[in-house]
Amino acid sequence: MIDPLLLITTVGHVVSSLIFTGVAAIVLLHDPQKTLNRTFAIAALSAAAFGLSFSLGINLPPGPLAYGVWMLNLIDILIVAAYLHMVFAVIHKEHEGRWLIRGVYAVGAIIVVASLIFPSAFLPEVIPKLFTKSYLTAGPLYIAMLLYFILVFFISFIALIYSYVRQRESRRQLEYFILATIIGYSIGPIDFFLVFDVPISPFYGMFFGLFMVPIAYGIIADNLMDIRIVIRRAVVYSLSIGLIAGALTLLIFLNDVLVRNVQWIQFWTIPIFTAIIAFIIARIFWLNLTENEKIKYEFITVATHKLRTPLTQIGWSVSALLESKPPPPTKELVERIQHANSRLIALTNMLFETTEEGIQNYTYTKTDIGLIDITKSALQKLQPIIEKKHLQINVHSDTEVHVIADLRRIGSVIEVLLENAMLYTPDGGLVQIITYVKGNRAVYSVHDSGIGVAPAESKLIFSRFYRTDAARRVDTEGVGLGLAMAKNIIEKYKGKIGVDSQGENKGSTFWFSMPVGKF
């Protein structure tokens, strides 16, 4: 006869592991290139492995197999190390804390290797405790692992609190992460107590999996949404997933009993049923994600249509004011309004064109364009930024390079590249513009001494609405459409666009190439 408490604890830890695995997959697939998503997935999958080994270990009688399964507790090291890495990614201090992160991984690796070489120093023996058939006992290396677990968690938590105190904006996001961390790490260590013969049931540790769901939802919802919105939705998701997963897991455990006692149930009935339910749940979740994307693009399309009319009216009014020949001070103010209105119209057009699937139907005129001439025109528009940041601008070209293209669109591409270089280069920095002909192609490149681009982000950076964490810190008003628009335009001319960078804070070179031509 199976002990009911043992059965419930086993099922609970299996359900937690399923939740860990599910949210890890969802977050990783959402954006596999981001450090935050990858470290979350590592921590969640490690926790899933711990939960499965735990649920198996408490059901095995003492012996070599149980001993080997309980040795998998070493994965706690990876859980907390990945957690620290994730925290530094959340507070945007991964670069500054890289040596601490590497040190934590190195110390953890030393404990793991030592435990594998001297297993009895980690786990002297496994014996029955409370309702479990076998449980751990602690050797000196296990105690070292536990101290490592507590210390790394403490450092991570202090980093969160310190960042919260120093940060002036988006504090609610950190408040939510701190709250979720407190809850999770209050439940997670419960399984440690019985190791030291403290009679606290590991039954309560099975609820740890629910803690990961709101964090996963927050990461997917644009890097931690407002705490109030996330908590409301996450509670529903957590309870729903937990109840469904628990019911399915219980059915699997009771499969043999049901086959023996219910005539119409075959041995394959329950596995097929649970697989169908799991598929339906995954399908519903996927449809919700795609529907959210569709709503986002529809909203942007409608918003841009609504913005065009008032912006056009403002433009007409400003032109009329300038035609009335106002006095110099008034004229200067009106010209500033005209320039700002032109930028708003350009942004509106950019939003519209990059969200329309039928962008290829837009008419592209063909004009003989000199890339240096259009660069000079763009630099005049960007002169306020150049003067404000005291930037040094160098233009290199032996001769004018001509292409046959749409003047407005190629001008937009060059302006995007130049403006990005200036925005993300520190005051007093250098921006170099180089254009030349290579074979039958015109090459245009903009090199800056700014924030740089991580190798993993070099392809994603041209995706719509994608912005690196470093870019968000420098320019909080960007929408991540400029480079996507530039890519669409350049590809219309059978051109290529890309970025070369050695990494963050090492500058970058954005370039494009397209067929050379001249009327």
Sequence and secondary structure as in RCSB ss.txt:
>XXXX:A:sequence
MIDPLLLITTVGHVVSSLIFTGVAAIVLLHDPQKTLNRTFAIAALSAAAFGLSFSLGINLPPGPLAYGVWMLNLI
DILIVAAYLHMVFAVIHKEHEGRWLIRGVYAVGAIIVVASLIFPSAFLPEVIPKLFTKSYLTAGPLYIAMLLYFI
LVFFISFIALIYSYVRQRESRRQLEYFILATIIGYSIGPIDFFLVFDVPISPFYGMFFGLFMVPIAYGIIADNLM
DIRIVIRRAVVYSLSIGLIAGALTLLIFLNDVLVRNVQWIQFWTIPIFTAIIAFIIARIFWLNLTENEKIKYEFI
TVATHKLRTPLTQIGWSVSALLESKPPPPTKELVERIQHANSRLIALTNMLFETTEEGIQNYTYTKTDIGLIDIT
KSALQKLQPIIEKKHLQINVHSDTEVHVIADLRRIGSVIEVLLENAMLYTPDGGLVQIITYVKGNRAVYSVHDSG
IGVAPAESKLIFSRFYRTDAARRVDTEGVGLGLAMAKNIIEKYKGKIGVDSQGENKGSTFWFSMPVGKF
>XXXX:A:secstr
   HHHHHHHHHHHHHHHHHHHHHHHHHHH TT HHHHHHHHHHHHHHHHHHHHHHHTTS SSHHHHHHHGGGGG
HHHHHHHHHHHHHHHTT TTTTHHHHHHHHHHHHHHHHHHHHSHHHH   EEEETTEEEEE   HHHHHHHHHHH
HHHHHHHHHHHHHHHH  SSHHHHHHHHHHHHHHHHHTTHHHHGGGT    GGGGGGGGGGHHHHHHHHHTTSS 
 HHHHHHHHHHHHHHHHHHHHHHHHHHHTHHHHHHH TT  TTHHHHHHHHHHHHHHHHHHHHHHHHHHHHHHHH
HHHHHHHHHHHHHHHHHHHHHHHT   HHHHHHHHHHHHHHHHHHHHHHHHHHHH TTGGGS    EEEEHHHHH
HHHHHHTHHHHHHHT EEEEE SS  EEEE HHHHHHHHHHHHHHHHHTS TT EEEEEEEEETTEEEEEEEESS
S   GGGTTGGGSTT   HHHHHH TT  S HHHHHHHHHHHTT EEEEE SSTTS EEEEEEEE    
